[in-house]
């Protein structure tokens, strides 16, 4: 993920809920670089996250219908909520999803969540418009899943209006993460490995589409940061038009001996214009998918297999072995094993004088009762009763005598009572301890929940403090820009305008053009250092015809078609129905193609426009004072001011100029010879030494050679003073 935040007002907290099981640890860490992440649900690497807790990632196993979910939303106050429906990646919906969505909208409405982003499935677009005689046009869905998904989206739109929550629905295709765990593609890999056969219920010419989690997160961050959008529905596809036939062939290359079959049914297509949907989402959120899952299928399959065959540690193997044996089985094993040991010891201790007063059977019953509770204690007593009865039979006591002679009953009663009493005491103690532990765990869970909420609130407080300071800093930057642009010399405005745009927009592809009176040519007035070698000094308006009408109407141009021949942003200063000045940004990153950035560019250009127009009005007011009467030659005072401004631009690297001293000192003759030979941006002036000078703006040595030949043809001699 290579996303750079440009919005100082960006949300500090996002809540992820719904079906979030395809998010892995690395993806969540990348999202946490931009926001505090609150997760309500199960994710792939939940154990890893619990072992490596992060201050910016918090996980809760709550769904929107539970009471704690409302507390989470209230405590963290997320600016944006990402909800993933159960229909994404070919799913069949979540249990009680309608109730979950209603509860989610209620929580968002009560806590004033600025935006709810719902990620749904493109299956909702599998329908055809049909004409019913009584109901009019309706959607004829291809299957039940498509109908359920479409109905869920209708419910989302209804709640969005009813609860007044700005909601953006993003329909996407199958999801693919790095190792494809808990995804359609991962299940497909497992099926192919186990059966060596894959049956696609689609025609082999049917289009198939996958969206990687990385691309999806890029889109979600762009939607989250965009503050000027409105509720709406968009379809986010990868743009790679692969078919199931191509997909099947790639699967065969990755998995040996795989047999792939297809259905012979007709082709299904979504009820959308793909190109129009791509244009809409690119224009509104600057999103273009980068990853081609089908092309990288071999690598994806390799990562999936590597994850599966990872060797287990000794500790994991012991836990797995212990998990196979239940507690009841362990108790039964101990009961039988210890009984056998006691019976073996009785054979050697019964006739020994040292053990005359030691009852091994009673010892066994007490051990089992104390160790494992009432049921094992009673079972141990029964086993020893059987053992004692067998012992009596071996000494000649018949079963009739044993049953009718009350004197023989006492040992049996003692064994059973001892097992029951010791077992009852132990069971009672264990139950009390378990209840106390459960109560402690509940209190600890509540404490941990409240503590995590408290710590997150503290973090949010710090984030908001930074944002407030950032607001103040932003106002300071604007005030600083206004001060720097406060000049009566256009050249000063240009050099300060370039530095201001570069600093605030964090962009070094700025160029300012002036336009001639006939609206045919643009002359490069100033530009960023990095653009000096890339741009030509003169451009025909025909090269920018595509943006001319937009600029003339007073709007800011945004290159949503990504035409390499045009700037990414352009703004014009107009006067009297003509363009006087054009300010451009030639390069912009993907994250800079949002509405916030465009508005910031427009505001800064408007400041330059106000300063430039004010400077023009001042220059026109002193027109008669600047020039010698009837000429285009500046008097020494004003020529010196313009020369200093051009030198400043040259030193800053935003413009270039050459200063020539003319051989002819006569004002009238020089003025007459120069008419029609120089551009409107070049300046003629009188120096303090009484000589006539020509200042050629945005001129290099190559251009001077061409201009020099023109001058010689008119009999004008000169000496280069600066700029070579």
N, C-alpha and C positions, 0 to 999 in steps of 0.2 A: 504494500500500500504506500503510495507516494503522494499523499495529500497534504497540502499546505494551507493552513487557515489564513484567510485574508479578512475575516470579519471580526472586529473587536467585540461585537455584540453576540458572538456565537454562544450557543447553549453550553452550560458547564456540566450538565448532567443529562444522561439519556437512560431510559428504562426499557429493557428488552423483555418481552413476555410472549406467551403463546408457545408455539413449537420452536424452541431454540436449541434442539438437541444436536444440530449439525455444526454449531459453533465450537471451535477447538481453542485451546489455550493461547496459541500464537495469535490467532485472529482477535481474540478479546484483548490481548496485550496491545495490539496495534490500535484498536478503537480507543483504548484507555490513554493513548498518547494525546488524544484530542478532548475527551470528556471523562467525567466520572461515570462509570458503567454500573448500573444496577440490573441484575438478572433475576427474573422470577420464573424459575423452571429448571429443568435438568439439562446440562450441557455435556459434551463428550468427556472432557478432561476435568470433571468436577473434583475428583480426588486430588489431582495436581493443584488445582486452585485452592483447595482447603489446606494442602500441605505448604503451599507457597502463597500465603495471603498477601493481597495487594491493597494499598490504601485507596486505590481508584477502581477496584472491582469488588462488588459485593453480591453474594448469591443467596437467594431465599427460595425455598420450595413452596411457593404460594401461587395459587391461580387467582384471577380477578374476582371470583365469587367468594373468596375467603375474607374474613374480617381483617386479617393481618395485611392483606394486599392494600386495602384502603389506607392503613396506617403507614405502609411503606411509601405510598404516593404522597401522603400528607407530610411525612418526615423529610423526604429527600427533595420534594417539590421539583421533579424533573421538568425541564423545558420542553423536551420532546419524548414521545413514547414510540417505540418500534414494536408493532404487534405482528407476529407471524402466524397466519392462519394454518389450520390443520390440512389445508388442501395443497400447500406448496409441495413441490417435488413429487407430485403424483399421489399425495396423501388423500385420505377419505374423511378428513375433518376430525376435530377434537370432540370429546364427550362434553355435552352441554355448552357448545361453543357459542350459541346464540345468547345464553345467559351470561357467559363470560364477557362477551362484547358489550352487552348492556351495562354490566357492572363496570367495565373498563371506561366506557363513555361517561358514566356517572362520576367516577373518580377523576377523570380528566376535566370534566366540567366544574366540579366542586373546587378542585385545586388549580384551576386556570392554566392547564397545560397549553402551551402555545401552539403545538402541532402534534397530531397523531398520524404516524405513517404506518399504513397497513400493507403488508406484503402478502399478496394473494397469488392465485395460480392463473395461467393463461387458459386453463380448461373452461373458465367462465365465458370464453369467447367462442366455444365450439357450438355454434347455433346458426340457424338460418331464419331470416325474418319471414314469417308466414302470415297469411291473411285469413282471419277468422270472420265468419259471417256476422256473428253477434258481438265479438270482442274487438274486432279490428285487427291491426297488426300485432303480432306477438312473437316471442322468441321460441323457435322450435329447436330445443337442445338435442345434441347427439346422444347423450346418455344421462343417467341419473346423477353421476358425479358432477358433470358440467352444470346440470340444473341446480344442484345444491350449492355449488360454488357461486353461481350467478345470484341465487337468492341471498346468500350471505353478503355479497357485495351490495345488493339493494338494501339490506338491513343496515349496513354500515353507512350508506348515504343518508338513509332516513334518520338514523341516530345523530349523524353529523349535523344535520339541519335542526333537529329537535333539541339537541344539547348545545348547539352553537359552538362546536369544536371544529377547528380547521383540520380537515382530514385529507390526506393524499394517499390514494390507492395505487400501489405498484404491482402490476401483474408480471410475474416472471415464470420462467420455464423450470426445468429440472435444476437442482442445486448440486454443485460439485465442490467438495473441499479437498484439502491436500491429500489425505489418505483415504478419502471417500468412506468415512465411517458414518453410519446412521443416515445414508442417502440411498436414493434409487440406484445410482451407479454402483455403490458398494454391494447392495443386495444382488444386483445383476452379476457382479464378479463372483460372489459366493455361489450363486445358482450355476453359473457356467463351470466353476471349478468342481462342484459336487456331481453334476449330471452330464457335463460336457455337451449340454444342449441348451439353446436359448430360443424361445418362441416369442416373437414379437407380434402382438395383436394389431399390427398396422401393415399397410402396403409398403413394399420396399422403397417406393418413390415418395413416401410421406416424409415431410420435413421433420427433423428432430433438433432440439435446441437445448443447450446447457449454459447455465450462468454460474461462474465460479463465485465462491464466497468473497474473494478479494474484490472482484468487480462489483458485487452486490453491496459491499460495505462502502466502496467509493461512491456509489450512487446514493446510498442512504446518508452519508455524510454531506454530500452536495445538497440533497433535499433538506436536511436538517439545518444547514447554514443559510439556505435561501429564506430570507425573511419577507420578501415582497410577493411571494406566490399566493395562490388561492387554492381552495379545495378543488380536487380534480382526480381523474383516473389516467394512468399512463401504463403503457406496455413496454417492459424492458427486456429486449431480446439481445442475444450476443451479436447478431448481424451476420453470422456465418451460416449460410444456407446449406447445411448438410442433410442428407437423407438417411433413413434407417438402413438402406442398402449399404451406403458408405460406412455407417456406424458399425454394421455387422461385419464388414470386411476388415475394419480396423481391430475389432474384437478377435477375429480369427488369427490375425497376425500376432496378437499378444498371447492368446491361449491356444496351445496346440491341440489339435483334434476336436475343435469346437464345431458343432453343427448348428447353424442358424437358419431358422425358418421364418416366413412372413405370412401374413394374412393376405387374401386376395381381394379384400374389400376396397371400396373406392377411396379416393384421397379425401382427407379432412383438412380444412384450413380454417384459421381463425377469422372471425368476422371483423377484420381490421385492414387498413391499408398500411402495410409494413413500413414503407418509405415515409409515410406521413407520421407514423408513430415515432420512428427514429428521429425525424426532424423535430417533432414537438419536444421530446425529452432532451434532445441535444440543445435546443434553443432555450428551454427553460432552466435546465440544470447543468448544461455543458457536459453531458455524459456520453461517452463512447466506450463500449466494452473492448477490452484488450485481449483477454484470454480465449483461445480456441481449444476447448476441451477435447473434441474429437481428434484433432491433429496431435494432441499430446496424450492420447489414450494409452500408449505403451508406457510412458513415464508414470501416468496416473495408476495404472495397474501394478507397476513395480512397487510404487510407494504403498499401495494397499496390501500387497503380499508381504512386504517387509514388515509392516505393522503387525500382521497376523502371526508371522512365524518368529517374532521376537522371543528370544530365550528367556524363560522365567527364572527369577532368582531363587535361591534356596529357601528364603523366607516365604516367598509366594507359593512355592511348592508345598512347604509344611502347612501353610494356612489352607491350601486347597485340600491336602490330605486330611487335616483336622475337620474341615467342613463336611467331608463325606460321612463322618461318623457323628451321629446325633448324641446328645447328652443321655438319652434313655438307653441307647445301645452301650455307651460307656459304663453306665451304672449296672446294666445287666451283666456285662463282661466282668466287672469287679465282683459282683455278687456270686457268680458261678466260680470264678477263679479262686477267691478267698475261701469259698465253701470247700472246694477240692483240697486246698492247702490244710484247712482245719481237720478234714476227715483223714488226711494223711498223717497229721500230727497225733490224732487220737489213737492211732494204731500203736504208737510208741510211748504214749504218756499215760494211758489208762491204768496200767499196772505199776507205774512208777510212784514211789512214795513221795517224791518231791512235788508231784502234781496232784496229790490226793485231794487237796483243798482248792484246786484251780479248775474251774469249769470252762474249757475251751469253747464249748458251744455257746455259752452265755457271753463269753468275750466276743465271739463273732457277731452275735445278734446286736450287742451294744455298739460295736464298731459301725455296722451297716446303718443302724438307726441314727446314730449321731452324725455320721458322714453324709447320708443321702436322704434322710427324712422318713416319713411315716410308711410310705408304700414299700420301699426297699427293706425297712426294719421289720415290717410284718412278714414280708416274703422270706427274709432271713430266719425269722422265728418259725415259720412253717417248715422250711428246709431242715432246721435243727430238730423239729418235732419228728419229722420223718426219720432223720438220722438216729434219734434216740429210740424210736420204735423198733428200727432195724436192729439196734444194739440189744434191746430187750429180747427180741426174737432169737438172736444168736446165743443168748444166755439161757434159753429154755422157757421164757415167759410167753405163753400163748396169747393170741389176740383176744380171746374171750376173757382171760384173766386181766389182761391189760385194760379192757374196756369196762369191766364190771368192778374192778378193785380201785376205789377212790384214791388210795395211797399213791398210785402211779400217775394220777392226774396232775399233781402239783408241779413237777418239772415242765410239763407241757404248758401249763397256764403261765408259769414264770417266763418262759421263752417268748410266748405270744404277747404278754403284757409288757415285757421289757422292750421288745421291738416296737410295739405300738406307742408306748409312753415316750421313749427316747426319740422315736421318729416324729411324734407330734410336736415335741418341744423344739426339735431342730427345724421342722417345717414352719412352725409359728415364727421362730426367729428369722428364718430365711424370708418369709413373707413380709415381716416388718422391715427387714433390711432392704428388700426389693422395693417396697413402697417408699421408704425413705430415700433410696437412691433415685427412684423415679421422680420424687418430689424435688430433690436436689437438681436433677437433670433439667426438669421443667423450669425451676427458678434460674438455673444457670443459662438455659436457652433464652429465657426472657431477658436476663441481664446482658447476655451477649448481643441480643437483638437491640436492646435499648442503647447499649454502649456503642455498637457499630453505627446506629442511627445518630447518636450524639457526636461521635467522631466525624461522621460524614457531614453533619450540620456544621461542625467547626471548619472542616475543609471547604464546604460550600461558602461559608462566611468569608474565608480567606480569598476564595475565587471571586466572590462578588466584590470584595474590597479591591482586588486587582482590576476588575472590570470598571469599577467607579473611577479608580485612578487612571485607568486607560481612557475613559471618557474625558477626564480632565486633560489628559495628555493630548487626546485628539483635538479638543477645542484649542489647546495651546498651539498645536501644529497649524490649525486653520488660521489662528490669529497671527502666527509667525508668517504664514504664507501671504496673508493680506498685507502685512507690513512690508515684506520684501517686494511685493508687486506694486507698491505705492510709488510710482515714478512717472515722470512726464516724458521720459525718453523711451521710445519703443524698444530699442536694443537692450536696455536694462531690464525691461519687462520680459524679453525673450530669454535672456540668460538666467534670470531668477525663476522664470516659469519652468524652464527645463529642469533646474535643480529641485524645485518644489515637487514637480510631478514625479521625478525619479525617487525622491526620498519618501513621499507619502504612499505612492502606488507600488513601491519596491519593484520598479520596472525601468530598464535602461535601454529602451527602444523608442524613445520619444523623438518626434520630429515636428518642427513648425514650418509651415509653408506660407508664403504670401502670394496673392494672385493678382495678375495684371488687370488693367481696367477692362479689357475685352473678354475676360473670362476664358482665355485659351491656354494659358500656361501657369504652372505653379513654380515659384522660385523657392528653393530651400533657404530658409532664413537662419535656422539654428537646429541642432540635433544633438542627441547623446553621443559621447565619444565613440561608443561601440558601433554606432550607425554611420559614422563619418565616411568610412571606406565602402559602405554598402550602398549608399544612396547617391543618386545623381543630383546635380545642382538645379536642374530644370526638368520638369515633367509636364507632358502634354495632358490637358484635362481629359482627353479621350481615354487615357489610361485609367482614370478614376471616374469614368462616366457612370459606372454602376452605383457610386455612392453620392454623386453630385446632387441628384434630386432630393435624396434623403437629407443631406446637409443643408440644402437651400431652404427646406421646410422648417429648419430649426431643431431637428431631431438629432440625436447622437447615433452614429452608425456603428453596428456591431456585426462583425464578420461571422455569422452563424454557419455559413457554407464553407468556412475555412479555405477560402480562395487565397492561394499563396501570392497572387499578384496584388492583393489589396491589404491595407492595414487591418489589424484586429479591431481597433476602435478608431473613430474619427469624429471630430467636433469642429464646427465652422463658426467663425465670427462673421456675421453678415451685416450689411448696411445698404439700404436702398435697393433691396432685392438682388444684391450681388455679394459674393463671398470675398471678404477682404483677407481673411486669415484662416488657415486650416491646421488644427492640432491633431496629431496622430500618434497611436501606439502600434508599432508594427508587429510586435511579438507579445504573446500572452499565454501563460500556462493554462492547463485545463481548469485548475481551481480558480483562475482569474476570469473565467468566462461566465460569471454569475451576475445576477441583477444588482447585488450590492456593489460589486466592483465597478460596474457600468455607471451606477449612480454617483459613486465617489469620483470617477473620472469626469463626469459631467459637471459636478459641483466645482472641482478645481479648474476646469476649463472655463466655467462661467466667471470665476474670479479673475482669470487672465483676460477674458473678454471685457469685463467691466474696466479693468486697469488699462487695457489697450485702447478702448474707445475713449476713455477719459484723456489718455495721452494724445490721441489723434485730435480730439477737440482742442486741446491746449496747443498742439502744433499748428492747427489751422488758424487759431486765434492770433498766433504770433507770426503767421506766414509772411507778412510784409516786413517784419523786423528781421527775419532769418536770412533773407536773400538780398543781394544787391538789386536795386530796382531794375525790373525788366529782364532779369537773368535767373538762371537756375544754380547760381554759385552762392554757397553759404558764406556769411561773413565769418571772420576768424573765431569769434566767441562760440557760435553754434557749431562750427565745423570741429572745433577742438572737443566739444562735448560728445559729438557723434564719434569722433576718432577714439576717444577714451572708452566709450561703450563698446566699440568693435574690438578694441584691444582686450577688454575684459572678457568678451565672448571667446576670443581666440585663445587666451590664457586658460580659460575654463575648458577648452576643447570642444565647445559646442558649435563653433563656426570658424571660418577662415577668411582672411582678407589680405589684400595687397595695396600698399600706398605708393602712388606714383607722383613724382613732381614734374609738372609740365614745363617745357622749355619756354613757352610763351607766357609772359607776365601780364599781357593785356586782357582785362576782364571781358570786354565786348567780343574780341576775336575768339577767345577760348570758348565762350558761351555759344557763339554762332557755329563753330566747328564741331562742337560736341553734341549738338542737337541731333537726335536720331542714332547716335553711335553707342550710347550707354543704356543700361537697363534702368528700370524705374527704382531698383533697389540700390544702385550705385550712387555715390555722392561726390559732387564737385564743390570745392571750397577754397577759401583764401587762407593761407597760413599767416602766422604772426610775423614771419619774415618777409611778407609781401609777395610771396610766390603763390602760384595756382597749383592745387593738388587735386588728384582724383583718387577716391577710395573705392576700390572694387571689392564688393562683398561676395563671400562664398566663391572665391576665385583661387585657382591653383596655377602652377607654372605652365601647364599645358594649355589652359584656357588663355593665359596671358599671351602666349605665342600667337594664338589666333586673333586676339584683340589687338595685339601690337601691329600685326600686318594691316589691320583695318585702319589703325591710327596713322601709320606711315603713308597709306594711300591718300589720306587727307592732309598730309604734311604736318602731322602733330608729333613733335619729339617729346621724349619723357625720360626720366631717370627713376629706377626702382629704389624706394627708400626703405620699405619694410615689407615683410611677408614672404621673402624668397629664401 
